[in-house]
Amino acid sequence: MSIENFKIFREDLLSLSAPVFTDFGIERAYAFCKEITTKHYENFPVGSWLIPKDSRRFFYSIYAFSRFADDLADEEGFEFSPNDRIEALNKLGECLIGLQGDEEINNPIFLALKDTIEKKELPLDPFQKLLEAFKMDVNFVQPNNFEDLEKYCFYSANPVGELVLRLFNEYNEKTAKFSDMICTGLQLANFWQDLSIDLPNGRIYIPKIQLENINLTTDDLLLLRKKEHIEMCLKKLIEKTRWYFLNGWQILIYTSNKRLRFELNAIIVGGLRILKKEATLGAKILQKRPKLNSIDFARIFLKALI
């Protein structure tokens, strides 16, 4: 969704009853969600060739909801105060609850999402957790410790894994446990990957206690002082993040769907690959964002296949 369309349709998309979309049937609603999905790149397996064709529309509706909520919380270019953003996210929460009633739905995102929830028997809880995570983004507070980071991941990342498992009918007590580890690992790896972007914007995801234990300050990070201390700190963060991936790998034992097994394996291998690049950059990661290239993706594919 472009900023222009976001501005035009924002108010309409915050209500189940959106007159501007009265001509949207279920097929057009899913097409609307697909357009939003395919115009954005995320570490979310929407549209992957590994996802059965007849199930992709369900991923599109979930992604469209998440993308819209994320834009409300973080998108630049809008004259939104934090209170405005929280109010908008609360309206999305009200729309979610409204899906359980008989109210007529014209909003294409929620029209498609309601169909997905009913056909795949999805609970509302994962979607509500995502909204809580977006509210945390609006009122960002640097985490004090790793427990705070895990709490954020509980709301921001783990629900995505749950929804993917449920769409494949693979969600149970064992897969949920290891999925949470993988999703937490992905979220943490993304934090370290984006340090060069987040730091100048005042978002420091490195826990305060981690910095204090190595005698580092925010200014040290911004000015790239005490490089040895910074690299020591990053090494511990990356090692901790690697632990989540390596333990989460056990999900493959309890996953029967071959496509999903491959997808999960590729996600873990890819996560470990980006961690390796982060470790190689060391303190330079505060100035440069590591990226996977075509060779990396080829290696990930082959390792996942093996």
Salt bridges, closest charged atoms under 4 A:
GLU11 OE2 - ARG10 NH1 2.74
GLU27 OE1 - ARG57 NH2 2.55
GLU35 OE2 - LYS39 NZ 2.95
GLU42 OE2 - ARG67 NH1 2.69
ASP70 OD2 - ARG67 NH2 3.09
ASP71 OD1 - ARG67 NH2 3.02
ASP74 OD1 - ARG203 NH2 3.41
ASP115 OD2 - LYS119 NZ 3.44
GLU118 OE2 - LYS114 NZ 3.03
ASP125 OD2 - LYS129 NZ 3.15
GLU132 OE2 - LYS135 NZ 3.38
GLU162 OE2 - ARG166 NE 2.84
ASP194 OD1 - ARG289 NE 2.53
ASP220 OD1 - ARG225 NE 2.97
ASP220 OD2 - LYS226 NZ 3.59
ASP296 OD1 - ARG273 NE 2.81
ASP296 OD2 - LYS277 NZ 3.19
